[in-house]
Amino acid sequence: MLNSVIVVDDEAPIRQAVEQWLTLSGFEVRLFSRAEECLAQLPDHFPGVVLSDVRMPGMDGLQLLAALQRRDRDLPVILLTGHGDVPMAVDAMRDGAYDFLEKPFTPETLLGSLRRALEKRALVLENRALHERADNRSRLDATLLGMSPTMQTLRRQVLDLSPLPVNVLIRGETGSGKEMVARCLHDFGPRADKPFVAVNCAAIPEQLFEAELFGHESGAFTGAQGKRIGKLEYAHSGTVFLDEIESMPLAQQVKLLRVIQERRIERLGSNQSIDIDVRIIAATKPDLLDEARAGRFREDLAYRLNIAELRLPALRERREDIPMLFSHFSRQAAERLGRSAPVLSGEQLSHLLSHDWPGNVRELANAAERQVLGLDGPAAEGIPAGQSLVAQQEAFEAHCLRSALRRHRGDIKAVMHELQLPRRTLNEKMQRHRLVREDFLAEVSPTG
């Protein structure tokens, strides 16, 4: 339940009396003597109510109402008026004020109005949050592609974790999209407008690692020309993505652990501590605890990084997503290269579905680009099929069902007619492949 109230009144006795009433009733209260101060310090999406006097020096209550309406039309504003201001207050309610209270008013009258206003504010903010989550889900669906159960789970996890101030460890094979997932955790969270700094730990020479991560002062070591801001400091208020974290030298692991614990750094050659606020997202292929047991990684750092863990499936573990992904990468490559996107034959699709894709999504994207350029097929003829005939048939069937559902936007009768399937058979196949009609209803063209 929301319980925040901002009180704006130039008369100290009124501010103090209202504060006492509201505090005793369990409200969180902030006091301002001038409207200008309230405007300057009001946070975005303030989860509460503004209670303001009408007649004040400088900006008065009506001007404050107008300014607040420009920032958030749904923010409840209750005006405190003298007897002669009642007609003015009624006009203000037509302009968006939630309520007005004529002085002198009783604590019961004030509390009743505030509670009603807070209930309305709670509904507005809940509705906004639902719309924002739906928008984020649509944007994420268009970024982390795939309708397989594992990808649907991954997207839910990303949406759940992105707003939380916790470190995340991403595990997955090379080419499985770890940096893209890290970027989504950043872009869909409260740090989205702050820096996202990616560091490939395997690509930095060990002797330069500390300077790269922490920065240095001029002359800190041979060749240190001028002061340099390190990656961690540059990412202040944002996110640092440490890819291939298992490659970080042990000496630097100790220093990173200290940064996580103390939230401050020291540049090389400096004794001054600098406070930083960064969210750390790390990515690894091996299990960090296995690396710790082998003496190659600090166990305490592994636990610090792995507050939450996301596991990315290999492409061979979600073969039903391959046709969609290949089509997506083909369209991208065709647009970039000024070519036409190829149409796959059944034989070509079979090759796509049978290949093991050791390079995962990255390898598939490269194959799509080669196909657009006409250099070779989506998967070479000589590649041995990694799946049984039954598994390939199942994957192809899931692709056909999904394509028909998408084309007909979830219209079951149209899908039955196209695929020449009775209703019961279609239902059984959709259930076996975990296809839900509602997932395709929203896939409408922009002009539809």
SULZI-V256057 format. One record per residue. N is the residue number from 1. PSI is psi in whole degrees, -180 to 180 (999 if undefined). OMEGA is omega in whole degrees, -180 to 180 (none if undefined). Layout:
# SULZI-V256057
[[N/PSI/OMEGA] [N/PSI/OMEGA]]
This chain:
# SULZI-V256057
[[1/131/178] [2/144/-180] [3/24/-178] [4/132/-180] [5/132/172] [6/128/-180] [7/124/179] [8/114/180] [9/137/-177] [10/-8/-179] [11/116/-176] [12/-43/-179] [13/-39/179] [14/-43/178] [15/-46/-177] [16/-40/180] [17/-45/179] [18/-41/179] [19/-43/-179] [20/-46/179] [21/-48/-173] [22/-39/180] [23/-42/178] [24/-24/180] [25/7/174] [26/13/180] [27/151/169] [28/124/-170] [29/136/170] [30/135/-175] [31/140/173] [32/140/178] [33/-14/-179] [34/144/-180] [35/-36/-179] [36/-38/179] [37/-41/179] [38/-48/-179] [39/-40/-177] [40/-29/-174] [41/0/-180] [42/121/180] [43/156/174] [44/145/179] [45/41/-179] [46/123/-175] [47/57/-178] [48/-152/-174] [49/146/174] [50/128/179] [51/116/-172] [52/140/170] [53/155/179] [54/-51/-175] [55/110/178] [56/153/176] [57/153/-177] [58/-131/177] [59/124/-179] [60/-178/-175] [61/-35/179] [62/-40/177] [63/-37/176] [64/-43/177] [65/-47/-179] [66/-42/-180] [67/-41/179] [68/-36/178] [69/-36/178] [70/-31/-180] [71/-37/-178] [72/102/-175] [73/-17/-177] [74/4/179] [75/119/-179] [76/128/177] [77/122/177] [78/127/-177] [79/141/175] [80/124/-172] [81/152/168] [82/171/-176] [83/-42/-177] [84/-8/-177] [85/1/-174] [86/-49/178] [87/-38/178] [88/-40/-179] [89/-37/177] [90/-43/176] [91/-38/-180] [92/-36/178] [93/-36/175] [94/-27/-179] [95/2/174] [96/-7/177] [97/145/-179] [98/-41/-176] [99/167/170] [100/147/179] [101/127/-180] [102/131/178] [103/145/-9] [104/146/-180] [105/156/-179] [106/158/176] [107/-36/-179] [108/-41/179] [109/-44/180] [110/-47/-177] [111/-38/179] [112/-46/180] [113/-43/-179] [114/-43/-178] [115/-40/177] [116/-41/-180] [117/-39/180] [118/-36/176] [119/-42/177] [120/-43/-180] [121/-40/180] [122/-42/179] [123/-42/179] [124/-48/-178] [125/-36/177] [126/-41/178] [127/-42/178] [128/-43/-179] [129/-40/179] [130/-44/178] [131/-42/-179] [132/-40/180] [133/-38/177] [134/-41/177] [135/-44/179] [136/-39/180] [137/-41/179] [138/-43/179] [139/-39/-180] [140/-38/177] [141/-34/-179] [142/-8/-179] [143/-53/177] [144/90/-171] [145/147/175] [146/138/179] [147/7/177] [148/154/179] [149/-38/-179] [150/-37/179] [151/-35/176] [152/-40/177] [153/-44/-179] [154/-44/180] [155/-40/177] [156/-42/-180] [157/-42/179] [158/-45/179] [159/-36/-180] [160/-38/-174] [161/-28/-172] [162/-37/180] [163/-6/-173] [164/142/-179] [165/56/-178] [166/150/174] [167/147/-177] [168/138/174] [169/127/179] [170/125/178] [171/134/178] [172/162/-180] [173/165/176] [174/132/177] [175/5/-177] [176/-5/175] [177/31/-176] [178/-41/-180] [179/-36/178] [180/-41/178] [181/-42/177] [182/-42/-180] [183/-38/178] [184/-41/177] [185/-35/178] [186/-49/-172] [187/-26/-178] [188/15/179] [189/-178/-176] [190/-10/180] [191/11/-171] [192/-33/-178] [193/9/178] [194/173/-175] [195/143/168] [196/114/-174] [197/117/-180] [198/132/180] [199/121/174] [200/104/-174] [201/-27/-179] [202/-15/-175] [203/-2/-177] [204/124/176] [205/142/-174] [206/-38/-177] [207/-16/180] [208/-2/-171] [209/-47/-176] [210/-44/179] [211/-37/-179] [212/-41/-175] [213/-40/-172] [214/-13/-177] [215/177/-180] [216/159/173] [217/163/178] [218/132/178] [219/11/-179] [220/-29/176] [221/169/-178] [222/124/-179] [223/-2/179] [224/89/-179] [225/108/178] [226/173/179] [227/142/178] [228/131/177] [229/129/180] [230/170/-177] [231/-41/-178] [232/-43/-180] [233/-39/-180] [234/-30/-178] [235/12/-178] [236/132/-178] [237/-2/-178] [238/-140/-173] [239/138/171] [240/126/177] [241/113/-178] [242/95/-179] [243/148/-178] [244/51/-176] [245/-25/-180] [246/-16/180] [247/-5/-178] [248/130/179] [249/146/-177] [250/-37/-180] [251/-35/180] [252/-25/176] [253/-39/178] [254/-44/-178] [255/-37/176] [256/-40/177] [257/-41/179] [258/-38/178] [259/-44/-180] [260/-39/-178] [261/-42/-172] [262/-15/-180] [263/40/174] [264/156/-179] [265/166/170] [266/129/175] [267/152/175] [268/133/180] [269/8/-179] [270/148/175] [271/2/-176] [272/129/177] [273/141/180] [274/122/178] [275/135/177] [276/153/177] [277/100/179] [278/148/170] [279/132/-178] [280/123/173] [281/121/-178] [282/153/179] [283/143/-178] [284/151/172] [285/-50/178] [286/166/174] [287/122/-177] [288/-31/178] [289/-34/173] [290/-40/178] [291/-37/179] [292/-43/179] [293/-28/178] [294/0/178] [295/12/-178] [296/-6/-178] [297/146/-179] [298/127/-179] [299/-40/-179] [300/-35/177] [301/-38/179] [302/-43/180] [303/-35/179] [304/-37/-179] [305/-32/-172] [306/53/172] [307/-41/173] [308/144/-178] [309/135/174] [310/130/178] [311/122/180] [312/128/-179] [313/145/171] [314/155/-177] [315/-34/180] [316/-16/179] [317/-5/178] [318/58/-175] [319/-27/-179] [320/-17/179] [321/-10/-173] [322/-48/-180] [323/-43/179] [324/-45/-179] [325/-43/-180] [326/-42/177] [327/-41/179] [328/-49/-179] [329/-34/178] [330/-44/179] [331/-42/178] [332/-47/-178] [333/-41/-180] [334/-41/179] [335/-41/-179] [336/-35/-174] [337/-3/-179] [338/33/179] [339/174/175] [340/140/177] [341/132/-178] [342/152/173] [343/124/-175] [344/139/172] [345/169/177] [346/-36/180] [347/-42/179] [348/-41/178] [349/-38/178] [350/-40/177] [351/-41/179] [352/-44/-175] [353/-23/-177] [354/-18/-179] [355/146/-178] [356/-17/178] [357/65/179] [358/-26/177] [359/4/175] [360/-144/-174] [361/-35/180] [362/-42/178] [363/-40/179] [364/-41/178] [365/-41/178] [366/-40/178] [367/-40/179] [368/-41/179] [369/-41/177] [370/-38/179] [371/-42/178] [372/-39/180] [373/-9/-180] [374/21/-177] [375/-38/175] [376/-179/-179] [377/175/-179] [378/-26/173] [379/133/-171] [380/149/-178] [381/-34/-173] [382/-5/-178] [383/125/-179] [384/141/180] [385/129/-178] [386/-1/-176] [387/154/176] [388/165/179] [389/-40/180] [390/-44/-179] [391/-40/179] [392/-40/179] [393/-41/179] [394/-45/180] [395/-40/-180] [396/-40/178] [397/-44/179] [398/-40/179] [399/-45/-180] [400/-44/179] [401/-47/-178] [402/-42/-180] [403/-43/180] [404/-43/178] [405/-38/180] [406/-43/-179] [407/-40/-176] [408/10/175] [409/44/175] [410/7/179] [411/102/-174] [412/-41/-179] [413/-41/180] [414/-38/178] [415/-43/177] [416/-43/-178] [417/-45/-178] [418/-46/-176] [419/-5/179] [420/52/180] [421/139/172] [422/159/-175] [423/-44/-176] [424/-41/180] [425/-43/179] [426/-44/179] [427/-42/-179] [428/-42/-180] [429/-42/178] [430/-40/180] [431/-41/-179] [432/-36/-179] [433/7/177] [434/45/177] [435/129/-178] [436/128/-176] [437/-40/-176] [438/-26/-180] [439/-17/-176] [440/-5/-179] [441/-34/-176] [442/-9/-176] [443/71/-177] [444/142/179] [445/156/-177] [446/-26/-178] [447/1/-174] [448/999/none]]
